[in-house]
Amino acid sequence: MSNVSISTSNLQIGYSDQHSVVSVQTDLTFSLYEGEMVCMLGPNGCGKSTLLRTLAGLQPALGGEFTHCDEKNIALVLTERLSMENTTVHDVVAMGRYPYTSFLGGLTEEDERIITEALVSVGFEITRSRDNEITNTPFNAHSDGEKQRILIAKALAQQTPIILLDEPTAHLDLPHRILILRLLRQLAHEQNKTVLISTHELDLALALSDRILLMTPGKGIQLDTAENLKKADAFTSSFGMDIFSPLG
């Protein structure tokens, strides 16, 4: 068995302010391992994004415990249609090195090597000018699918053992959705990373994930292989319908 990378115990997630507390899920206890891709499925409002943001440290847990990962140990890719004016692909990926740079933010030769390797890992060819500087096209010149690969490269440049992604295929067509999830599975297996993805891509998650984290609104989670969850009819309980027979 691989090493545990994320572990929770009776975790309670939700939102709070000075006036109220809104609990989304309680008693979440599970473990994720190095070298696996886990897809998180469940209907809207069940807490998938809230769990990711809690594990990433963007919002506090309401109760319970989880293995704490600071910003250098966890990378988060949110669902965003980004537009960055006057920013190159290299600039975006270089942001992943900021936790490691000096006070002035300068990049070393080692940082540049890591940036290059991250881009190559997601399928980008790197060209270099005569003065050995990496040259790239503007970020905004790329398609949504290419931008998503660039953001994944940024996460890789952080060199974290854990990558969390919130619906990374939301704005993509079918071929690019397949390519992105295949890429993430490959990165998990070949680079021994823990990849946790919130997604609505049921068919792709069932086919490509190592395990499924299935969340039911207000009733916690089940974490198992897709085959075992289907045998237990867990998807019907979570979604409130037989999602494998949409015609009834």
N, C-alpha and C positions, 0 to 999 in steps of 0.2 A: 504494500500500500504506500502511495506517495505521501509526502508530508502535508499536514494540514496547513493551509494558508489563511483561511478565514474561519473563525469559529464564533458562533453566537450562543448565548444561553438566556432563555426567557426574555428575549429582546422585545421591547415594545416600541413601535414607531408611530409617528404622527406629527402633529404641529401644536405649538403652544405659544401663547403670548401672555401679557400681563393680566388678561381678562378671562381666558378660556384655554382648555386643553382638548384637542381633537385627536383621539386615538384611532389609528387606521388598522393596526394589527398588534396582537399581543402574543406573548409566549412563543416567539420564533426561536427555535433551537435547531441548528444545523451546522455542518462543516463542509467546506470546499477544499479541494486538494490541488497541489501543484500538477501542472500538465493536463488539466481537463478544461473543456469548454462546457459551461452550464448555461442553458437558455431558461429564462424566467418567463413563464406564461401565466395568463389569467385575464379576466375581464377588466375593462376600464374601471378605475377607482379602487382596485383591490390593494394598491400600495407598492407596485413594482418600482416606480420612480422614487417613491419615498424611501424604500429600502436602500436603493443604490445611493441616494444622497446621504443617508444616515451612515452607511458603511464608508463613504468617502469623506465623512467629517464635515459635510456642508450644512448639516443640521443635527442637533443633539438627539440622542435617543431619549425616549420618555421613561424608559425603565429597562432593567436587565443589563446584559453585558455583551460585548463583542471584542474580538481581538483588535486592538487599536493600531491603525496604520496611518502614519503621518503622510504628508504630501510627497515625500520622497519614495514611499513604498507602494503607493497606489496611484493609478492613472485613471481619469474619468473622461469619457467621451460622451457629451450630451447631444440630444437631438436638436440641431440648429442648422438653419440654412444661412451659412455665414457669407458675408461679403466683406472683404478686406481690401480697401483701396491702397494702392502703392505698396503692396506687400507681396513678396515672392514666396514660392513654395518653400524655399530654404528658410526664409524668415519664420514661417509658421512652424516648421519642424524644430527650428532652433529654440522656440519657446519651451520645448520640452527639456532643454538643458538649463534653464534658468535657476532651478533649485541648486545646481552644482556650480554655478559661475561665481566669479568674484563680485565684490561690491559694485564695481563698474560694469559688470555684465559682459565682459569680454569672453570670447570663445577661444579655447585652446585648440591645438592640432588634434588632440584626443576628442574634444567635443565635435569637431568637424568630421572626424572619422565615424563617430557614432551617428551623426546626422545622415551621412552618406549611406551607412549600413541600414538605417531605418527606412530610408527611401527605397533602397534596393529591395528590402524585405517585402515591401508592398507593391513592387513591380514598376518602379520608376527608374528610367535610365538617367544617369548623371553625366553631365558634360562639364568639362573644365576649360577655362580660358588659359591663355599662355602664362598668366601670372598665378596659375594654380588655384584661383578662386572658383568656388562652385557657382555656376550660372544656372538660373531657372526662370521659367515663365511666371507671370503674375498669378497669384492664387485665383483671382477672379476669372482668369482665362480658362479655367478647367470646369468640366461638367460636375454635376452633383456627385456622381459615383467616384470621380477622381478626387474631389474634395474630401470625400469620406475616407478614401485611402490615405490622403495627406494627413488628416487628423489622427488616423490610426498610427501613422509614422511618427507623429508628434508624441503620442503616448509611448511608442516604442523607444523614442529617444530619451524618455525619462528613465529608462532601464528599471522599471518597477516589476516586481514579481506578480503583481495583480493588475488587471485591466478591467474596468467596469464600463459598460456601454449601454446607453439608454436609446433603444430603437435605432440602431445605426443604419438600418436599411429603409427608414421611413419614407424618404423622398426618392427612392431609386426604382428603376424598372426591374423586371424579373431577372434578366441576365446579370445585372449588377448586384441584385440582392443575393443571388447564388454565389457570385464571386466573392463578395464581402464576407459572407459566413464561412465559405470554404477557407478564405485567407485566415480568419480568426481561429478556426479549428487547427489549421496548420501551425500558426504561431504558438498556440497552446501546447501542441504536441512536440514541436521541434525545439522550441525555446523554453519549455517547461514552465510556462506561465499559467496562472489561473485566470480564465476569461469568463466573466459573468455578464450575460447579455439580457436586457429586457427587450422583448420582441412580441409582435403579433403574428410573426411568420410561422404559423403552426406547422405547416408541411415541412418547411426547411428545418425547423427546430427538431422535429421528430426524426428527420433523416440524418442530421449532422451533429447534434449535441451528444456529449458523453452521458449527461444526465439532464433531467428536466426538473426545475424548481417550479412547482405548480402552486399558485396562490389562489385561495378562495376568499372572497370579500368577507372580512370580519371573522374568518374561521381558520386562519393560519395557512401553513404550507405543507406540501408533500414533496420530498426530494428523492427521486429514484430514476431508473431508466425509463425511457418512453414505453418500452414493451411492458414493464411491470405496472406502470400507471394505467395503461390501456386495459390490461387484464383486470385491474381493480375498479374499472369504470370511474376513475378519478376525474377525468376530464368532464364527464357529464355532471358530476357533483360541483365542480368548480364553475363551469359556464352556465349551468342550469338547463342544458339541452344536450342532445346527442350531436356533437359537432362533426362527427364522422358520417352522419346521415342527414344532411341539411334539408332534404325533401321530406323528412319525417317517415 
